[in-house]
Amino acid sequence: MYTFMFEEITTIKLIKRTKERIDNIRSYKRESYDDILQKILEILNVVRVDPDRARSRLMQIDKEREFNLKEDGDKKKSEEISKETGRLKEKMLVNNSKFSSKLSEKIRQLKGIKNNK
């Protein structure tokens, strides 16, 4: 066992499907399982006393999740675009290099033809 900020940390066994369900309710990519479970327990405790407040908390969590996932998606799209741009630039450099080589070869050939005349 490790200690983290004066708290003991433990491991728990979960069925794979349960872990997937927990993963699906993350509000942001790096949210810890402890944070997720704390949130679930908070909502369960509130729902007993004030179901409307619990419902509004769930709606707030959904909004946070949508915002964060959109932001993550935008970052991924941006990263994908950067990678694709890099690949295209690399391809253009290679093609440019091949074109330059072929052009130089053609020029040499033409000069050789002119010199022979």
N, C-alpha and C positions, 0 to 999 in steps of 0.2 A: 504494500500500500504506500501511496505517496501522499504527501501533504501539500496542499495548495492553499495559500492564503489562510493558514491555520485551520483548514477544513480537511478532513480525511477524504480521500478519493477511493472509490471502489469500482469494480466492474460488474456489469449485470449481463445476463444472457437474455437475448431476445430472439424470437422467431424472425426469420429473414423478412417475412411479410410485415411484421410489426415495425421493424427498423425502416423499411421502405415507406410505411405510412407516416412515421415520425419525420423522415426526410422530406416528405411531401408537404409538411406543414411548417417548414423552416421559413422564417421571415426574410432571412438573408443567407447568402452562401456559406459563411463561416460561423453561423449560429451554433453554439454547442448543444449537445444533447441535454445537458443539465439545464441550460436556459429554456429549451423547448419544453422539457418536463415541468419546470417551475411555472411556465406560462400556463400549461394545461391544468396543473394543480390549482393555480390562482383562479382560473375560470370556473373550475369545478366547485371551489369554495364559494365563489361569488354567486353562482347559479342557484345554490341552495337558499341564499338570503334574498337576492334580487335578480331574478332571471332577465329583466330588461337591461340592467347594467351589464350583465354577462354577455348578452346579445350585442350590445353596443361595443363592448371590448373585442368581441370576435370580429365585428365589422372593421374596427380600427386595425386589428391585426391583418385582416385581408387587404386593406388598403396599403399598409406598410409593405406587405409581401408583394403585391402587384407593382408598387413603385420600385422596390429593390430588384425584383426580377426583371423589370423593364430596363432598369439601369444596367444590370448585369448583361442583359441581352444586347443593349446598345454597345457596351464595352466589348463583348464578344464579336459583334458585327464590325466594330471599329478595328479590332485585332485581326479579324479575317480579312478585312479590306486592306490593312497594312501589309499582311502577309502576301496577299494576292498582288498588290502593287509592287512589292519587293520581287516577287517571282516574275512579273511582267518586265520590270526594269532589267533584271538579270537576263531574261530572254532577249530583250531588245539589245543589250550590250553584246551578247553572243551573236545575234543576227547582224548587228552593226559590224562586229569584228569580221564575221564571215563575208559580209558585203564588201568591206574595205579590202580584205584579202583578194577577193575575186576581182574587184575594180583595179587594184594594183596590178594583178596578173594580166588583166586585159590591156591595161596601159602599157605594160612591158611588152606584151605581144604586139601591140600596135606600133610601138616605137621600133621594135625589131623589124617589123614589116617595112616601115619607112626607111630605116637604115639600109635595108637590103636593096631598095629601089634605086 
